[in-house]
Amino acid sequence: MLREVLLNLLGGFGQSLRLFCYTLLGALPLGLVIAFGSMNRFQPLRALVRGLVWVVRGTPLMLQLIVIYYGPGLINKGNNLWGGGGAGRMTAAAVAFILNYACYFSEIYRGGIESIPRGQREAGQVLGMTGRQIFFRVQLKQVYKRILPPMGNEVITLVKDTCLARIIAIYELTYAGQAYIKSHGLIWPLLLTGVFYLLFSGLLSWLLRREEARLGYFE
């Protein structure tokens, strides 16, 4: 029985890990784009981007998952934009997670960029550097050092938020553990899922601490 449970939990963990990786791959660069949009000097664009961030950050991720997955089909009279089966559900979940986390990441990026003293930019301009050169050669590593702790917190939160994908019937880790309550009346497989989350979160925390220590030369 234990072997069967572990195999099923590993399968669910694989789905959770896929969603985790898709989210980071999409949200990290998109968050930077949104951050630049929220700092843009063109006021209508800045207002539009900040309005989007406000809506996404102010509503639950579970609600966003439901709307993104079911909404297109209801609007388009039953023609689901995402297609059927597990692949369609995973695509919809990835879109919802990427949009949600990109908005959170954008605020972290923006705070990190705006925390760099303006004098550094002015000094770079005096030396004849372009805005792009100043950002990538002077500011970027300092921004990275400052945003790493809050970004790490969001990444750990993402590990646990992947369980929300079960709301659209994705067979992720928590779904796999809870299935044994209904089929066998057992609670311990669900508790065992916590071990998976703890181990994965612990590994990520260790990696993040190592990265912070490596950047200690900025202090």
C-alpha positions as a Markdown table, in Angstrom:
| # | Residue | x | y | z |
|---|---|---|---|---|
| 1 | Met | 0.0 | 0.0 | 0.0 |
| 2 | Leu | 2.8 | 2.4 | 0.9 |
| 3 | Arg | 4.5 | 1.8 | -2.4 |
| 4 | Glu | 1.2 | 2.5 | -4.3 |
| 5 | Val | 0.7 | 5.7 | -2.4 |
| 6 | Leu | 4.2 | 6.9 | -3.0 |
| 7 | Leu | 4.0 | 6.3 | -6.7 |
| 8 | Asn | 0.7 | 8.2 | -6.9 |
| 9 | Leu | 2.1 | 11.0 | -4.9 |
| 10 | Leu | 5.2 | 11.2 | -7.0 |
| 11 | Gly | 2.9 | 11.4 | -10.1 |
| 12 | Gly | 1.0 | 14.3 | -8.5 |
| 13 | Phe | 4.2 | 16.0 | -7.4 |
| 14 | Gly | 5.4 | 15.8 | -11.0 |
| 15 | Gln | 2.3 | 17.8 | -12.1 |
| 16 | Ser | 2.9 | 20.3 | -9.3 |
| 17 | Leu | 6.5 | 20.6 | -10.4 |
| 18 | Arg | 5.6 | 21.2 | -14.0 |
| 19 | Leu | 3.2 | 24.0 | -13.0 |
| 20 | Phe | 5.9 | 25.5 | -10.7 |
| 21 | Cys | 8.5 | 25.5 | -13.5 |
| 22 | Tyr | 6.1 | 26.9 | -16.1 |
| 23 | Thr | 5.1 | 29.7 | -13.7 |
| 24 | Leu | 8.7 | 30.7 | -13.0 |
| 25 | Leu | 9.7 | 30.5 | -16.6 |
| 26 | Gly | 6.8 | 32.8 | -17.7 |
| 27 | Ala | 6.4 | 35.1 | -14.7 |
| 28 | Leu | 10.0 | 36.1 | -14.1 |
| 29 | Pro | 10.5 | 37.8 | -17.5 |
| 30 | Leu | 6.8 | 39.0 | -17.8 |
| 31 | Gly | 7.1 | 40.6 | -14.3 |
| 32 | Leu | 10.0 | 42.7 | -15.5 |
| 33 | Val | 8.1 | 43.8 | -18.5 |
| 34 | Ile | 5.1 | 44.8 | -16.3 |
| 35 | Ala | 7.5 | 46.6 | -13.9 |
| 36 | Phe | 8.9 | 48.7 | -16.7 |
| 37 | Gly | 5.3 | 49.4 | -17.8 |
| 38 | Ser | 4.3 | 50.5 | -14.3 |
| 39 | Met | 7.2 | 53.0 | -14.3 |
| 40 | Asn | 6.7 | 54.2 | -17.8 |
| 41 | Arg | 6.6 | 58.0 | -18.3 |
| 42 | Phe | 3.6 | 57.7 | -20.6 |
| 43 | Gln | 0.8 | 58.2 | -18.1 |
| 44 | Pro | -2.0 | 56.2 | -19.8 |
| 45 | Leu | 0.2 | 53.1 | -20.2 |
| 46 | Arg | 1.4 | 53.5 | -16.6 |
| 47 | Ala | -2.2 | 53.8 | -15.3 |
| 48 | Leu | -3.3 | 50.8 | -17.4 |
| 49 | Val | -0.5 | 48.5 | -16.2 |
| 50 | Arg | -0.9 | 49.6 | -12.5 |
| 51 | Gly | -4.7 | 49.0 | -12.9 |
| 52 | Leu | -4.0 | 45.4 | -14.1 |
| 53 | Val | -1.6 | 44.8 | -11.2 |
| 54 | Trp | -4.2 | 46.1 | -8.7 |
| 55 | Val | -6.9 | 43.8 | -10.0 |
| 56 | Val | -4.7 | 40.7 | -10.1 |
| 57 | Arg | -3.2 | 41.3 | -6.7 |
| 58 | Gly | -6.6 | 42.2 | -5.2 |
| 59 | Thr | -8.4 | 39.0 | -6.2 |
| 60 | Pro | -7.8 | 35.4 | -5.2 |
| 61 | Leu | -5.7 | 33.2 | -7.4 |
| 62 | Met | -8.4 | 30.5 | -7.2 |
| 63 | Leu | -10.9 | 32.9 | -8.6 |
| 64 | Gln | -8.6 | 33.8 | -11.4 |
| 65 | Leu | -8.1 | 30.1 | -12.2 |
| 66 | Ile | -11.8 | 29.5 | -12.5 |
| 67 | Val | -12.4 | 32.6 | -14.6 |
| 68 | Ile | -9.5 | 31.9 | -17.0 |
| 69 | Tyr | -10.3 | 28.2 | -17.4 |
| 70 | Tyr | -14.1 | 28.4 | -17.7 |
| 71 | Gly | -14.6 | 32.0 | -18.9 |
| 72 | Pro | -13.7 | 31.6 | -22.6 |
| 73 | Gly | -16.0 | 28.6 | -23.0 |
| 74 | Leu | -18.9 | 30.4 | -21.4 |
| 75 | Ile | -18.4 | 33.4 | -23.5 |
| 76 | Asn | -17.8 | 31.4 | -26.7 |
| 77 | Lys | -20.9 | 29.1 | -26.2 |
| 78 | Gly | -19.1 | 26.0 | -25.0 |
| 79 | Asn | -16.0 | 26.2 | -27.3 |
| 80 | Asn | -13.2 | 25.9 | -24.7 |
| 81 | Leu | -10.2 | 27.9 | -25.7 |
| 82 | Trp | -7.9 | 25.6 | -23.9 |
| 83 | Gly | -9.1 | 22.3 | -25.4 |
| 84 | Gly | -10.0 | 19.2 | -23.5 |
| 85 | Gly | -8.0 | 16.8 | -21.3 |
| 86 | Gly | -5.2 | 17.4 | -18.9 |
| 87 | Ala | -3.1 | 19.4 | -21.4 |
| 88 | Gly | -5.8 | 22.0 | -21.7 |
| 89 | Arg | -6.3 | 22.3 | -18.0 |
| 90 | Met | -2.5 | 22.6 | -17.4 |
| 91 | Thr | -2.3 | 25.3 | -20.1 |
| 92 | Ala | -5.1 | 27.3 | -18.4 |
| 93 | Ala | -3.5 | 26.9 | -15.0 |
| 94 | Ala | -0.1 | 28.0 | -16.3 |
| 95 | Val | -1.6 | 31.1 | -17.8 |
| 96 | Ala | -3.4 | 32.0 | -14.6 |
| 97 | Phe | -0.3 | 31.4 | -12.4 |
| 98 | Ile | 2.0 | 33.2 | -14.7 |
| 99 | Leu | -0.2 | 36.3 | -14.8 |
| 100 | Asn | -0.8 | 36.3 | -11.1 |
| 101 | Tyr | 2.9 | 35.8 | -10.1 |
| 102 | Ala | 4.1 | 38.2 | -12.8 |
| 103 | Cys | 2.1 | 41.0 | -11.2 |
| 104 | Tyr | 3.6 | 40.2 | -7.7 |
| 105 | Phe | 7.1 | 39.9 | -9.2 |
| 106 | Ser | 6.6 | 43.3 | -11.0 |
| 107 | Glu | 6.1 | 45.1 | -7.7 |
| 108 | Ile | 9.2 | 43.5 | -6.3 |
| 109 | Tyr | 11.2 | 44.5 | -9.4 |
| 110 | Arg | 9.9 | 48.0 | -9.3 |
| 111 | Gly | 10.8 | 48.4 | -5.6 |
| 112 | Gly | 14.3 | 47.1 | -6.3 |
| 113 | Ile | 14.9 | 49.3 | -9.3 |
| 114 | Glu | 13.5 | 52.5 | -7.5 |
| 115 | Ser | 15.7 | 51.8 | -4.5 |
| 116 | Ile | 18.9 | 52.4 | -6.4 |
| 117 | Pro | 20.1 | 56.0 | -5.8 |
| 118 | Arg | 19.6 | 58.3 | -8.8 |
| 119 | Gly | 23.2 | 59.5 | -8.4 |
| 120 | Gln | 24.4 | 56.2 | -9.9 |
| 121 | Arg | 22.4 | 56.8 | -13.0 |
| 122 | Glu | 23.5 | 60.4 | -13.3 |
| 123 | Ala | 27.2 | 59.4 | -12.8 |
| 124 | Gly | 26.7 | 56.8 | -15.6 |
| 125 | Gln | 25.3 | 59.5 | -17.9 |
| 126 | Val | 28.2 | 61.8 | -17.2 |
| 127 | Leu | 30.5 | 58.9 | -18.3 |
| 128 | Gly | 28.6 | 58.7 | -21.5 |
| 129 | Met | 26.8 | 55.4 | -20.8 |
| 130 | Thr | 23.3 | 54.8 | -22.3 |
| 131 | Gly | 20.3 | 54.0 | -20.1 |
| 132 | Arg | 20.6 | 50.3 | -21.1 |
| 133 | Gln | 24.3 | 50.2 | -20.2 |
| 134 | Ile | 23.7 | 51.8 | -16.8 |
| 135 | Phe | 20.9 | 49.4 | -16.0 |
| 136 | Phe | 22.7 | 46.2 | -17.0 |
| 137 | Arg | 26.3 | 47.1 | -16.0 |
| 138 | Val | 25.7 | 49.2 | -12.9 |
| 139 | Gln | 22.3 | 48.7 | -11.4 |
| 140 | Leu | 21.2 | 45.1 | -12.2 |
| 141 | Lys | 23.4 | 43.2 | -9.7 |
| 142 | Gln | 22.4 | 45.6 | -6.9 |
| 143 | Val | 18.8 | 45.2 | -7.8 |
| 144 | Tyr | 19.2 | 41.4 | -7.8 |
| 145 | Lys | 20.7 | 41.5 | -4.4 |
| 146 | Arg | 17.9 | 43.6 | -3.0 |
| 147 | Ile | 15.0 | 41.7 | -4.5 |
| 148 | Leu | 16.3 | 38.2 | -3.8 |
| 149 | Pro | 14.7 | 37.8 | -0.3 |
| 150 | Pro | 11.2 | 38.9 | -1.3 |
| 151 | Met | 11.4 | 37.0 | -4.6 |
| 152 | Gly | 12.4 | 33.9 | -2.5 |
| 153 | Asn | 9.4 | 34.3 | -0.3 |
| 154 | Glu | 7.1 | 34.4 | -3.4 |
| 155 | Val | 8.8 | 31.3 | -4.9 |
| 156 | Ile | 8.2 | 29.4 | -1.6 |
| 157 | Thr | 4.6 | 30.5 | -1.7 |
| 158 | Leu | 4.3 | 29.3 | -5.3 |
| 159 | Val | 5.3 | 25.8 | -4.2 |
| 160 | Lys | 2.2 | 25.7 | -1.9 |
| 161 | Asp | -0.1 | 27.6 | -4.3 |
| 162 | Thr | 0.2 | 24.9 | -6.9 |
| 163 | Cys | -2.3 | 22.9 | -4.9 |
| 164 | Leu | -5.0 | 25.4 | -6.0 |
| 165 | Ala | -4.8 | 23.8 | -9.5 |
| 166 | Arg | -7.0 | 21.0 | -8.2 |
| 167 | Ile | -10.0 | 23.4 | -8.5 |
| 168 | Ile | -9.9 | 22.8 | -12.3 |
| 169 | Ala | -9.3 | 19.0 | -11.8 |
| 170 | Ile | -5.5 | 18.9 | -12.3 |
| 171 | Tyr | -4.2 | 15.8 | -10.6 |
| 172 | Glu | -1.5 | 17.6 | -8.6 |
| 173 | Leu | 0.1 | 16.5 | -5.3 |
| 174 | Thr | -2.7 | 17.5 | -2.9 |
| 175 | Tyr | -5.3 | 16.0 | -5.2 |
| 176 | Ala | -3.4 | 12.7 | -5.2 |
| 177 | Gly | -3.2 | 12.6 | -1.4 |
| 178 | Gln | -6.9 | 13.6 | -0.9 |
| 179 | Ala | -8.1 | 10.9 | -3.3 |
| 180 | Tyr | -7.3 | 8.2 | -0.6 |
| 181 | Ile | -9.7 | 9.8 | 1.8 |
| 182 | Lys | -12.6 | 9.2 | -0.6 |
| 183 | Ser | -11.4 | 5.8 | -2.0 |
| 184 | His | -9.9 | 4.1 | 1.1 |
| 185 | Gly | -10.9 | 6.3 | 4.1 |
| 186 | Leu | -7.2 | 7.0 | 4.8 |
| 187 | Ile | -5.8 | 10.3 | 6.1 |
| 188 | Trp | -2.1 | 9.4 | 6.2 |
| 189 | Pro | -1.5 | 9.7 | 2.4 |
| 190 | Leu | -2.7 | 13.3 | 2.6 |
| 191 | Leu | -0.4 | 14.0 | 5.5 |
| 192 | Leu | 2.4 | 12.4 | 3.6 |
| 193 | Thr | 1.9 | 15.1 | 0.9 |
| 194 | Gly | 3.1 | 17.6 | 3.5 |
| 195 | Val | 6.4 | 15.8 | 3.6 |
| 196 | Phe | 6.8 | 16.4 | -0.2 |
| 197 | Tyr | 6.0 | 20.1 | 0.2 |
| 198 | Leu | 8.4 | 20.4 | 3.2 |
| 199 | Leu | 11.2 | 18.7 | 1.4 |
| 200 | Phe | 10.8 | 20.8 | -1.8 |
| 201 | Ser | 10.4 | 24.0 | 0.1 |
| 202 | Gly | 13.4 | 23.2 | 2.3 |
| 203 | Leu | 15.6 | 22.5 | -0.8 |
| 204 | Leu | 14.5 | 25.8 | -2.3 |
| 205 | Ser | 15.2 | 27.7 | 0.9 |
| 206 | Trp | 18.6 | 26.2 | 1.2 |
| 207 | Leu | 19.4 | 27.2 | -2.4 |
| 208 | Leu | 18.2 | 30.7 | -1.8 |
| 209 | Arg | 20.2 | 31.1 | 1.3 |
| 210 | Arg | 23.3 | 30.0 | -0.5 |
| 211 | Glu | 22.6 | 32.6 | -3.3 |
| 212 | Glu | 22.2 | 35.3 | -0.7 |
| 213 | Ala | 25.5 | 34.4 | 0.9 |
| 214 | Arg | 27.2 | 34.5 | -2.5 |
| 215 | Leu | 26.0 | 38.0 | -3.0 |
| 216 | Gly | 27.3 | 39.1 | 0.4 |
| 217 | Tyr | 30.1 | 41.1 | -1.3 |
| 218 | Phe | 27.6 | 43.9 | -1.9 |
| 219 | Glu | 27.3 | 44.6 | 1.8 |
